[in-house]
Amino acid sequence: MADTAEKTAASEAPQAHPFQAEVAKLLHLMVHSVYSDRDVFLRELISNGADALDKLRYEAIAHPELLVGGAALKITITPDKQAKTLTIADNGIGMGEAELVEYLGTIAKSGTQAFAEKIKDAQGGVQLIGQFGIGFYSGFIVATKVDVISRRAGAEDAFLWSSEGEGSFTIAPAGVASRGTAIVLHLKDDAAEFLEDWKIESVVRAYSDHIAHPIMLADSEAPRQINTANAIWARPKSEITAESHKEFFGHIAGIYSDPALTIHYRAEGRNEYTVLLYVPGEKPFDLYDPERRGRQKLYVKRVYIADDVELLPAYLRFVRGVIDSEDMPLNISREMLQNNPQVQAIRKAVTNKVLAELKKLSETDAPAFAKIWEVFGPVIKEGLYEDMERRDALFEVARFRSTKSDNITLKDYMAGLKENQTAIYYLTGEDAVKAAASPQLEGYRARDVEVLLLTDPVDSFWVRTALGFDGKPFKSVTQGTADLDLIKLKDEAKPAVADDAGTATLIAAMKQALGAKVQDVRSSKRLTDSACCLVNDSMMDRTLERLLSRQKDSGVAVSAPILEINAGHPLIAALSRTVTAKGVMAVEDAAQLLLDQAFIIEGEQVPDPAGYAKRMADVMAKVFG
């Protein structure tokens, strides 16, 4: 009997656990950093409680017994001035022992290091909290100790999680009869204002009024509701203020700045649903998450269903918001959602609506659209590669940098086509400044032909699959021969340079000197000022080859280039005379140097840096020796 009692006592004793390393670092920031607005903690804890209520409602669709014997779903805030504690409780899904360890002892995808770096320079760094999924830990801004008492819906046992934010936490059994979670904050002396009713009410009205569950304040009198508990998307558009939109956008996106674009409408007909979507004005922290998941929430008759249903294509994953269906079955499972015809119909219609609204904004408020495109243009252009059905619609909103403009549409480009121009010319690259200085552009500039400068990684992919625009194909200025003969030069007096015997002899000598390092050496029609450049005759341009060659399993290697030389350049003319007079060996080092120079101009690494340095030193010694 004594042994049994000892074992029971040991099992009920608090079990200590260390925080994950980056949680400990985060808590240090929370405790020791100065924040401009500490109200954030209450907003974040209420938001977490609302999520727990939504999750319970969803699970109760398949398991109604989870709601048996429970009170109406709500969040209750209880200040206790005597104990100096503030309790935020919900009767939602709750957590078991393992979940308390997992969710409150680690940060799975929060990017705490990025948070730590950003907060160093932030004015009012508190605004960053919601962007990193660390809302719970904001409680330590105002508390010396945090207790979390939770019982999962459907389970019998409750547990107490407790920590002073110093690097570890404990978990012990707790005697709690009702499901849900209660977070008890033992407030710091300078946080006593959060025990006052007026303060709690003001924070809730400012930041959490849109929460679709009652938020009750258990003050000295009877508990009373202090929010409207009305889903914002269900309200008439005329009743929603810009401030309300900003706060709801912050709630669902974790970005507490004004949205750049708000899309709010109700669709009726075969499928009835309400849409409230926001385009952020800044990059969400997970914009380039490899999983590329959407972040739109699906509700059915105000009941939360899921937030990973792919309600918009991946190239619109930055759009945040809610879609609430009126006629979808409430008992639909997450697995069924992916192939549900109603979801597919909604997805198609909402995607078209978002693109239409972006186009409308580009026509009515060009500066506002330009800011959106600057932030999300590279992501939207993924659709040019993935969504052939909407490629024309995407072309209408797409903006490009060119040799003449920093912000041009394809429609505007087509309006500036030169006589006899047969294609939309483009140059891909990894750097806009280097691309603009590329020697391949010289022949096009000489004819006043505009060239698109495509410097986002996705550009190298979509441009290969695009059939063209308005009857004109896309053509790289670095692939094949330059078909510029039919386009007039701007300066008609400038004589065209024809190949002569000396140039032909030089080309033959350079081919012999360079061997397999190049596919070919030929005279260029695209160069006017530079001595040489690299081009490619393969299906891929060199930018795409370089991108794919960095992927381990792509099976793509960077091919040997074609070296084009400018027969009218003084250096090439001098080399032509030299090879005619002295033979192939006289220009061998010069051929190697020209190839290395072409690599450098392209922003590529010289294949043999030591050889390049030696040859350059030898040439300089001959000149200055």
C-alpha positions as CSV (number, residue, x, y, z in Angstrom):
1,M,0.0,0.0,0.0
2,A,2.8,2.4,0.9
3,D,4.6,1.6,-2.4
4,T,1.3,2.3,-4.3
5,A,0.8,5.7,-2.5
6,E,4.4,6.7,-3.3
7,K,3.9,5.8,-7.0
8,T,0.7,7.8,-7.1
9,A,2.3,10.8,-5.4
10,A,5.2,10.7,-7.9
11,S,2.9,10.5,-10.9
12,E,1.0,13.6,-9.6
13,A,4.1,15.6,-8.9
14,P,4.8,18.4,-11.4
15,Q,7.1,17.1,-14.2
16,A,9.8,19.7,-15.3
17,H,10.5,20.2,-19.0
18,P,13.1,22.5,-20.6
19,F,11.8,24.9,-23.3
20,Q,13.0,24.4,-26.8
21,A,16.1,26.5,-27.3
22,E,14.4,29.1,-29.5
23,V,11.4,29.4,-27.2
24,A,13.8,30.3,-24.3
25,K,15.4,32.9,-26.5
26,L,11.9,34.3,-27.4
27,L,10.9,34.4,-23.8
28,H,14.0,36.4,-23.0
29,L,12.9,38.9,-25.6
30,M,9.4,39.1,-24.2
31,V,10.5,39.7,-20.7
32,H,13.4,42.0,-21.3
33,S,12.4,44.0,-24.3
34,V,10.5,47.2,-24.2
35,Y,7.2,47.3,-26.1
36,S,5.3,50.3,-27.2
37,D,1.8,48.7,-26.8
38,R,1.4,45.8,-24.3
39,D,-2.3,45.5,-25.2
40,V,-1.2,42.9,-27.8
41,F,-1.1,40.1,-25.3
42,L,-4.9,40.2,-24.7
43,R,-5.7,40.3,-28.4
44,E,-3.5,37.3,-29.0
45,L,-4.9,35.2,-26.1
46,I,-8.5,36.0,-27.1
47,S,-7.6,35.0,-30.7
48,N,-6.2,31.7,-29.5
49,G,-9.3,31.1,-27.5
50,A,-11.5,31.8,-30.5
51,D,-9.5,29.3,-32.6
52,A,-10.1,26.7,-29.8
53,L,-13.8,27.3,-30.0
54,D,-13.8,27.0,-33.8
55,K,-11.9,23.8,-33.6
56,L,-14.4,22.3,-31.2
57,R,-17.3,23.3,-33.4
58,Y,-15.6,21.6,-36.3
59,E,-14.8,18.4,-34.4
60,A,-18.3,18.3,-33.0
61,I,-19.8,18.0,-36.5
62,A,-18.5,14.4,-36.6
63,H,-18.6,13.9,-32.8
64,P,-21.6,15.7,-31.3
65,E,-20.9,14.1,-27.9
66,L,-18.0,16.6,-27.5
67,L,-20.6,19.3,-26.8
68,V,-22.7,17.3,-24.4
69,G,-23.1,18.8,-21.0
70,G,-21.1,21.9,-22.0
71,A,-22.2,25.5,-21.8
72,A,-22.5,27.7,-24.8
73,L,-19.2,28.4,-26.5
74,K,-17.6,31.6,-25.2
75,I,-14.5,33.3,-23.9
76,T,-14.5,34.5,-20.3
77,I,-12.1,37.1,-18.9
78,T,-11.8,37.2,-15.2
79,P,-9.7,39.9,-13.4
80,D,-8.8,39.3,-9.7
81,K,-7.4,42.4,-8.1
82,Q,-6.7,40.7,-4.8
83,A,-4.7,37.8,-6.3
84,K,-3.3,40.1,-9.1
85,T,-4.3,37.6,-11.7
86,L,-6.0,37.9,-15.1
87,T,-7.7,34.7,-16.5
88,I,-8.6,34.3,-20.1
89,A,-10.7,31.1,-20.4
90,D,-12.5,29.3,-23.2
91,N,-14.6,26.2,-23.3
92,G,-13.2,25.0,-26.6
93,I,-11.3,22.0,-27.7
94,G,-8.7,22.1,-24.9
95,M,-5.4,20.3,-24.7
96,G,-4.0,17.1,-23.3
97,E,-0.7,16.6,-21.6
98,A,1.2,15.8,-24.9
99,E,-0.4,18.8,-26.6
100,L,0.6,21.1,-23.8
101,V,4.2,20.0,-24.2
102,E,4.2,20.3,-28.0
103,Y,2.3,23.5,-28.4
104,L,3.6,25.5,-25.4
105,G,7.1,24.1,-25.2
106,T,8.1,24.4,-28.9
107,I,7.6,26.7,-31.8
108,A,7.2,24.5,-34.9
109,K,7.3,27.1,-37.7
110,S,7.6,30.4,-36.0
111,G,10.9,31.5,-37.3
112,T,12.0,32.9,-34.0
113,Q,15.4,33.8,-35.3
114,A,13.8,36.0,-37.9
115,F,11.6,37.5,-35.2
116,A,14.6,38.3,-33.0
117,E,16.4,39.9,-35.9
118,K,13.5,42.1,-36.9
119,I,12.7,43.2,-33.4
120,K,16.2,44.7,-33.0
121,D,15.4,47.6,-35.3
122,A,11.6,47.7,-35.0
123,Q,9.8,50.8,-33.6
124,G,7.2,49.2,-31.4
125,G,8.4,45.7,-32.0
126,V,5.2,44.3,-30.5
127,Q,3.5,44.6,-33.9
128,L,5.7,41.8,-35.2
129,I,4.3,39.2,-32.8
130,G,1.3,38.0,-34.8
131,Q,3.5,37.4,-37.8
132,F,5.4,34.5,-36.2
133,G,2.7,32.4,-34.6
134,I,3.9,33.2,-31.0
135,G,0.8,34.8,-29.6
136,F,0.7,32.7,-26.5
137,Y,4.1,33.8,-25.4
138,S,3.1,37.4,-25.5
139,G,1.5,36.8,-22.0
140,F,5.0,37.1,-20.5
141,I,5.0,40.7,-21.6
142,V,2.8,41.5,-18.6
143,A,3.1,38.4,-16.4
144,T,5.8,37.1,-14.0
145,K,4.2,33.6,-14.2
146,V,1.7,31.9,-16.5
147,D,-0.5,29.0,-15.6
148,V,-2.4,27.1,-18.2
149,I,-5.1,24.7,-17.0
150,S,-6.6,22.6,-19.8
151,R,-8.8,19.5,-20.4
152,R,-9.3,18.3,-23.9
153,A,-12.9,17.8,-25.0
154,G,-13.8,14.1,-24.6
155,A,-11.0,13.4,-22.2
156,E,-11.3,12.8,-18.4
157,D,-8.0,14.2,-17.2
158,A,-6.9,17.9,-17.0
159,F,-3.4,19.2,-16.6
160,L,-1.7,22.3,-15.3
161,W,1.1,23.8,-17.4
162,S,3.1,26.4,-15.5
163,S,6.2,28.6,-16.2
164,E,7.9,31.7,-15.0
165,G,9.5,32.2,-18.5
166,E,13.0,31.4,-17.3
167,G,13.8,28.4,-19.5
168,S,11.6,25.6,-18.3
169,F,8.0,24.7,-17.5
170,T,6.2,22.1,-15.4
171,I,3.2,19.9,-16.1
172,A,1.0,18.3,-13.4
173,P,-2.4,16.8,-13.2
174,A,-5.2,19.3,-12.4
175,G,-8.7,18.7,-11.0
176,V,-10.9,20.5,-13.6
177,A,-14.4,19.3,-14.3
178,S,-15.1,21.3,-17.5
179,R,-13.4,21.1,-20.9
180,G,-11.4,23.9,-22.4
181,T,-8.4,26.1,-21.4
182,A,-7.9,28.7,-18.8
183,I,-4.7,30.9,-19.0
184,V,-3.9,32.5,-15.7
185,L,-1.6,35.5,-15.9
186,H,0.1,36.5,-12.6
187,L,0.6,40.1,-13.5
188,K,3.6,42.3,-13.0
189,D,3.2,45.3,-10.7
190,D,3.3,47.7,-13.7
191,A,0.5,45.8,-15.5
192,A,-2.2,46.4,-12.8
193,E,-4.3,48.4,-15.3
194,F,-5.3,45.2,-17.0
195,L,-7.3,44.3,-13.9
196,E,-9.6,47.3,-14.5
197,D,-12.8,46.7,-16.3
198,W,-12.5,49.8,-18.5
199,K,-9.1,48.7,-19.7
200,I,-10.2,45.2,-20.6
201,E,-13.3,46.5,-22.4
202,S,-11.3,49.1,-24.4
203,V,-8.8,46.5,-25.6
204,V,-11.6,44.1,-26.6
205,R,-13.6,46.7,-28.5
206,A,-10.5,47.9,-30.3
207,Y,-9.0,44.6,-31.3
208,S,-11.4,41.7,-30.8
209,D,-14.9,43.0,-31.4
210,H,-15.1,41.0,-34.6
211,I,-14.6,37.7,-32.8
212,A,-17.6,35.6,-33.7
213,H,-18.0,34.2,-30.2
214,P,-19.2,36.0,-27.0
215,I,-16.4,37.5,-24.9
216,M,-17.6,37.7,-21.4
217,L,-16.2,39.9,-18.6
218,A,-16.7,38.4,-15.2
219,D,-16.5,41.5,-13.1
220,S,-17.8,42.2,-9.6
221,E,-21.3,42.0,-10.8
222,A,-22.8,39.4,-13.2
223,P,-20.8,38.3,-16.3
224,R,-21.6,40.5,-19.3
225,Q,-20.7,40.4,-22.9
226,I,-18.3,43.1,-24.1
227,N,-18.1,42.3,-27.9
228,T,-20.7,42.3,-30.6
229,A,-19.8,38.6,-31.6
230,N,-21.0,39.3,-35.1
231,A,-18.9,37.9,-38.0
232,I,-17.6,40.9,-39.8
233,W,-18.0,39.3,-43.2
234,A,-21.7,38.8,-42.5
235,R,-22.3,42.6,-41.9
236,P,-23.4,44.9,-44.7
237,K,-20.4,46.6,-46.4
238,S,-21.7,50.0,-45.5
239,E,-21.5,49.2,-41.8
240,I,-17.8,48.1,-41.7
241,T,-15.3,50.8,-41.1
242,A,-11.7,50.9,-42.4
243,E,-10.5,50.4,-38.8
244,S,-12.7,47.3,-38.4
245,H,-11.2,45.9,-41.6
246,K,-7.7,46.6,-40.4
247,E,-8.3,44.9,-37.1
248,F,-9.9,41.8,-38.6
249,F,-7.2,41.6,-41.2
250,G,-4.7,41.7,-38.4
251,H,-6.6,38.9,-36.6
252,I,-6.5,36.5,-39.5
253,A,-3.2,37.5,-41.1
254,G,-1.1,38.5,-38.2
255,I,-0.2,41.7,-40.1
256,Y,-1.4,44.8,-38.2
257,S,-1.1,47.4,-41.0
258,D,-3.8,48.5,-43.4
259,P,-4.6,46.0,-46.2
260,A,-3.6,47.2,-49.7
261,L,-6.9,45.8,-51.2
262,T,-10.2,44.7,-49.6
263,I,-12.5,42.4,-51.6
264,H,-15.9,41.9,-49.9
265,Y,-19.0,40.5,-51.7
266,R,-21.8,38.0,-51.6
267,A,-22.3,35.5,-54.4
268,E,-25.8,34.2,-55.1
269,G,-27.1,31.6,-57.5
270,R,-26.1,28.0,-57.8
271,N,-23.7,28.4,-54.9
272,E,-24.2,31.0,-52.2
273,Y,-21.3,32.2,-50.2
274,T,-19.8,35.4,-48.7
275,V,-16.2,36.4,-49.5
276,L,-14.0,38.8,-47.4
277,L,-10.5,38.8,-48.7
278,Y,-7.5,41.1,-48.2
279,V,-4.3,41.7,-50.1
280,P,-1.6,42.7,-47.7
281,G,0.6,45.7,-48.2
282,E,3.7,43.8,-47.1
283,K,5.1,40.3,-47.4
284,P,3.7,37.7,-45.0
285,F,6.5,35.9,-43.3
286,D,5.5,32.6,-44.9
287,L,5.2,33.9,-48.5
288,Y,8.0,31.6,-49.7
289,D,7.1,28.6,-47.6
290,P,8.0,25.6,-49.8
291,E,4.5,24.1,-49.2
292,R,2.9,27.2,-50.8
293,R,-0.3,26.7,-48.9
294,G,-3.2,29.1,-49.1
295,R,-4.2,31.0,-46.0
296,Q,-7.9,31.5,-46.6
297,K,-10.4,30.2,-44.0
298,L,-13.4,28.2,-45.0
299,Y,-16.6,28.5,-43.0
300,V,-20.0,26.9,-43.5
301,K,-22.9,28.9,-42.0
302,R,-20.4,30.7,-39.7
303,V,-18.9,27.3,-38.6
304,Y,-15.2,27.2,-39.0
305,I,-14.2,24.2,-41.2
306,A,-10.6,24.5,-42.3
307,D,-7.9,26.9,-43.4
308,D,-6.0,24.7,-45.8
309,V,-8.6,23.9,-48.5
310,E,-6.8,25.7,-51.3
311,L,-9.6,28.1,-51.9
312,L,-7.2,30.1,-54.1
313,P,-4.4,28.9,-56.3
314,A,-0.8,28.9,-54.9
315,Y,0.2,32.0,-56.8
316,L,-2.5,33.9,-54.8
317,R,-1.4,32.5,-51.5
318,F,-0.6,35.9,-50.1
319,V,-4.4,36.7,-50.1
320,R,-5.8,36.4,-46.6
321,G,-9.5,36.2,-45.6
322,V,-12.7,34.2,-45.2
323,I,-15.1,32.4,-47.5
324,D,-18.3,31.4,-45.8
325,S,-20.6,29.0,-47.7
326,E,-24.4,28.9,-47.1
327,D,-25.2,25.6,-48.8
328,M,-22.2,23.3,-48.3
329,P,-22.9,20.4,-45.9
330,L,-21.7,21.0,-42.4
331,N,-20.5,17.4,-42.0
332,I,-18.1,17.6,-44.9
333,S,-14.6,16.2,-44.1
334,R,-11.3,17.8,-44.9
335,E,-10.5,15.0,-47.3
336,M,-13.8,15.4,-49.1
337,L,-13.3,19.2,-49.4
338,Q,-10.4,18.8,-51.8
339,N,-12.5,17.2,-54.5
340,N,-15.9,18.7,-53.6
341,P,-17.5,20.2,-56.7
342,Q,-18.9,23.2,-54.7
343,V,-15.4,24.0,-53.4
344,Q,-14.0,23.7,-57.0
345,A,-16.7,26.1,-58.3
346,I,-16.1,28.6,-55.5
347,R,-12.4,28.4,-56.1
348,K,-12.8,29.1,-59.8
349,A,-15.2,32.0,-59.2
350,V,-13.2,33.6,-56.4
351,T,-9.9,33.3,-58.3
352,N,-11.4,35.1,-61.2
353,K,-12.9,37.8,-58.9
354,V,-9.5,38.4,-57.3
355,L,-7.8,38.8,-60.7
356,A,-10.6,41.1,-61.8
357,E,-10.2,43.3,-58.7
358,L,-6.5,43.5,-59.2
359,K,-7.0,44.6,-62.8
360,K,-9.6,47.1,-61.7
361,L,-7.2,48.5,-59.1
362,S,-4.5,48.8,-61.7
363,E,-6.8,51.0,-63.9
364,T,-8.3,53.1,-61.1
365,D,-5.4,53.5,-58.6
366,A,-2.1,52.8,-60.4
367,P,0.2,53.8,-57.4
368,A,-1.7,51.4,-55.1
369,F,-1.5,48.6,-57.6
370,A,2.2,49.3,-58.2
371,K,2.9,48.7,-54.5
372,I,1.1,45.4,-54.6
373,W,3.0,44.3,-57.7
374,E,6.3,45.3,-56.2
375,V,5.7,43.0,-53.3
376,F,3.8,40.1,-54.9
377,G,4.6,40.4,-58.6
378,P,7.1,37.5,-58.5
379,V,4.5,35.3,-56.8
380,I,1.6,36.2,-59.1
381,K,3.8,35.4,-62.1
382,E,3.9,31.8,-60.9
383,G,0.4,31.7,-62.4
384,L,1.8,32.4,-65.9
385,Y,3.6,29.1,-65.6
386,E,0.9,27.1,-63.7
387,D,-2.5,28.5,-64.7
388,M,-2.8,28.4,-68.5
389,E,-6.6,28.9,-68.2
390,R,-6.1,32.3,-66.8
391,R,-2.9,33.3,-68.5
392,D,-4.5,36.0,-70.5
393,A,-6.1,37.5,-67.4
394,L,-2.7,37.3,-65.6
395,F,-1.0,39.1,-68.6
396,E,-3.5,41.9,-68.1
397,V,-2.4,42.6,-64.6
398,A,1.3,41.7,-65.0
399,R,3.9,44.5,-65.0
400,F,7.4,44.2,-66.4
401,R,10.7,46.1,-66.3
402,S,12.2,46.8,-69.7
403,T,15.0,48.8,-71.4
404,K,12.6,51.8,-71.6
405,S,10.4,51.5,-68.5
406,D,10.3,50.2,-64.9
407,N,6.6,49.4,-65.1
408,I,5.2,48.4,-68.4
409,T,2.2,46.2,-69.5
410,L,2.4,43.9,-72.4
411,K,-0.4,46.0,-74.0
412,D,1.8,49.0,-73.8
413,Y,4.8,47.0,-75.2
414,M,2.8,46.0,-78.2
415,A,1.8,49.6,-78.9
416,G,5.5,50.4,-79.2
417,L,6.5,47.6,-81.7
418,K,8.8,48.7,-84.5
419,E,8.1,48.2,-88.2
420,N,8.9,44.5,-89.1
421,Q,9.3,43.5,-85.5
422,T,8.1,39.9,-85.3
423,A,8.5,39.0,-81.6
424,I,8.3,40.3,-78.1
425,Y,12.0,40.3,-77.1
426,Y,13.2,39.6,-73.6
427,L,16.3,39.0,-71.6
428,T,16.4,36.8,-68.5
429,G,18.9,37.4,-65.7
430,E,19.4,37.2,-62.0
431,D,20.1,40.9,-61.4
432,A,18.2,43.8,-63.0
433,V,21.2,46.2,-63.1
434,K,23.4,43.5,-64.8
435,A,20.7,42.6,-67.2
436,A,20.2,46.2,-68.3
437,A,23.9,46.5,-69.0
438,S,24.1,43.2,-71.0
439,P,25.9,43.5,-74.4
440,Q,23.2,41.4,-76.0
441,L,20.9,44.5,-75.9
442,E,23.1,46.7,-78.0
443,G,21.7,45.7,-81.4
444,Y,18.2,46.2,-80.1
445,R,19.0,49.6,-78.6
446,A,20.5,50.6,-81.9
447,R,17.2,50.0,-83.5
448,D,15.1,51.4,-80.6
449,V,13.6,48.0,-80.0
450,E,12.3,47.6,-76.4
451,V,13.4,44.5,-74.5
452,L,11.7,43.1,-71.4
453,L,14.1,42.5,-68.5
454,L,13.0,39.4,-66.7
455,T,14.9,39.0,-63.5
456,D,12.6,36.9,-61.2
457,P,13.5,33.2,-61.1
458,V,10.0,32.2,-62.3
459,D,10.4,34.3,-65.4
460,S,12.8,31.7,-66.9
461,F,10.0,29.1,-66.6
462,W,6.8,30.8,-67.7
463,V,8.3,32.5,-70.7
464,R,9.2,29.1,-72.2
465,T,5.7,27.8,-72.0
466,A,3.9,31.0,-73.0
467,L,2.7,30.8,-76.6
468,G,2.9,34.6,-77.0
469,F,0.7,37.6,-76.5
470,D,-1.6,39.2,-79.1
471,G,-0.2,37.2,-81.9
472,K,3.5,37.8,-81.2
473,P,5.8,35.1,-79.7
474,F,8.3,35.7,-76.9
475,K,11.9,35.5,-78.0
476,S,15.1,35.6,-76.0
477,V,17.7,38.0,-77.2
478,T,20.4,35.5,-76.1
479,Q,19.1,32.5,-78.1
480,G,19.7,31.8,-81.7
481,T,20.7,34.4,-84.2
482,A,19.4,38.0,-83.8
483,D,16.7,38.6,-86.5
484,L,17.3,42.3,-86.7
485,D,18.1,42.8,-90.3
486,L,14.6,43.9,-91.2
487,I,14.4,46.5,-88.4
488,K,15.9,49.9,-89.3
489,L,18.7,51.4,-87.3
490,K,18.0,54.6,-85.4
491,D,21.2,56.1,-87.0
492,E,20.9,55.4,-90.7
493,A,24.3,56.9,-91.3
494,K,26.0,54.3,-89.2
495,P,27.5,51.8,-91.7
496,A,26.7,48.1,-91.3
497,V,29.8,46.0,-90.7
498,A,30.1,43.0,-93.1
499,D,32.3,39.9,-92.4
500,D,35.5,39.8,-94.3
501,A,38.2,37.3,-94.9
502,G,40.2,38.5,-91.8
503,T,37.1,38.0,-89.5
504,A,36.5,34.5,-91.0
505,T,40.2,33.6,-90.3
506,L,40.0,34.9,-86.8
507,I,36.8,32.9,-86.1
508,A,38.5,29.7,-87.3
509,A,41.5,30.4,-85.1
510,M,39.4,31.1,-82.1
511,K,37.4,27.8,-82.6
512,Q,40.7,26.0,-82.7
513,A,42.0,27.8,-79.6
514,L,38.9,27.3,-77.5
515,G,38.0,23.8,-78.6
516,A,35.2,22.2,-76.5
517,K,34.9,25.3,-74.2
518,V,32.4,26.7,-76.7
519,Q,29.8,25.3,-79.1
520,D,30.7,27.8,-81.7
521,V,32.3,31.1,-82.5
522,R,30.5,33.4,-84.9
523,S,30.1,37.0,-86.0
524,S,27.3,38.9,-84.2
525,K,24.5,41.0,-85.4
526,R,23.4,41.9,-81.9
527,L,26.6,43.7,-80.8
528,T,27.4,47.3,-81.6
529,D,29.8,48.5,-78.9
530,S,31.1,45.4,-77.0
531,A,33.7,43.1,-78.4
532,C,31.9,39.8,-77.5
533,C,29.0,38.1,-75.8
534,L,27.7,34.7,-74.9
535,V,24.5,33.2,-76.5
536,N,22.8,29.9,-76.6
537,D,21.1,27.8,-79.3
538,S,19.6,25.2,-76.9
539,M,16.0,25.1,-75.8
540,M,17.0,26.8,-72.5
541,D,18.6,30.1,-72.1
542,R,21.7,30.3,-69.9
543,T,19.8,31.8,-66.9
544,L,17.4,28.8,-66.8
545,E,20.3,26.4,-67.2
546,R,22.1,28.0,-64.2
547,L,19.0,27.9,-62.1
548,L,18.3,24.2,-62.9
549,S,21.9,23.1,-62.5
550,R,21.8,24.2,-58.9
551,Q,19.1,21.6,-58.2
552,K,20.7,18.3,-57.3
553,D,18.2,16.1,-59.1
554,S,17.5,18.2,-62.2
555,G,20.0,16.4,-64.4
556,V,20.7,19.8,-66.1
557,A,24.2,21.1,-66.5
558,V,25.3,24.4,-67.9
559,S,26.1,23.8,-71.6
560,A,29.1,25.2,-73.5
561,P,28.1,28.6,-74.8
562,I,28.3,30.2,-78.3
563,L,30.8,33.1,-78.4
564,E,29.7,35.9,-80.7
565,I,32.3,38.6,-81.7
566,N,31.7,42.1,-83.0
567,A,33.6,42.3,-86.3
568,G,33.4,46.1,-86.1
569,H,35.0,46.4,-82.7
570,P,38.6,47.8,-82.8
571,L,39.9,44.9,-80.7
572,I,38.4,42.2,-83.0
573,A,39.7,44.1,-86.1
574,A,43.2,44.2,-84.6
575,L,43.0,40.4,-83.8
576,S,41.9,39.8,-87.3
577,R,45.0,41.5,-88.7
578,T,47.2,39.7,-86.2
579,V,46.0,36.2,-87.0
580,T,46.3,36.9,-90.7
581,A,49.9,38.0,-90.3
582,K,51.2,35.7,-87.5
583,G,48.9,32.7,-87.4
584,V,46.6,31.0,-84.9
585,M,49.1,30.8,-82.0
586,A,49.3,34.6,-81.9
587,V,45.7,35.0,-80.8
588,E,45.3,31.9,-78.6
589,D,45.6,33.8,-75.3
590,A,43.4,36.6,-76.6
591,A,40.7,34.1,-77.5
592,Q,40.7,32.7,-74.0
593,L,40.6,36.2,-72.5
594,L,37.7,37.2,-74.7
595,L,35.7,34.1,-73.5
596,D,36.5,34.9,-69.9
597,Q,35.5,38.5,-70.5
598,A,32.1,37.3,-71.9
599,F,31.6,35.1,-68.8
600,I,32.3,38.1,-66.5
601,I,29.9,40.4,-68.4
602,E,27.2,37.7,-68.0
603,G,27.8,37.6,-64.2
604,E,29.1,34.1,-64.4
605,Q,32.1,32.6,-62.8
606,V,35.2,32.4,-64.9
607,P,35.9,28.7,-65.4
608,D,39.6,29.0,-64.7
609,P,40.3,32.0,-62.5
610,A,44.0,31.2,-62.1
611,G,44.5,30.8,-65.9
612,Y,42.6,34.0,-66.5
613,A,44.8,36.0,-64.0
614,K,48.0,34.6,-65.6
615,R,46.9,35.4,-69.2
616,M,45.9,38.9,-68.1
617,A,49.2,39.5,-66.4
618,D,51.1,38.3,-69.5
619,V,49.1,40.6,-71.7
620,M,49.7,43.6,-69.4
621,A,53.5,42.7,-69.2
622,K,53.7,42.8,-73.0
623,V,51.9,46.1,-73.2
624,F,53.8,47.9,-70.4
625,G,57.0,45.9,-70.4
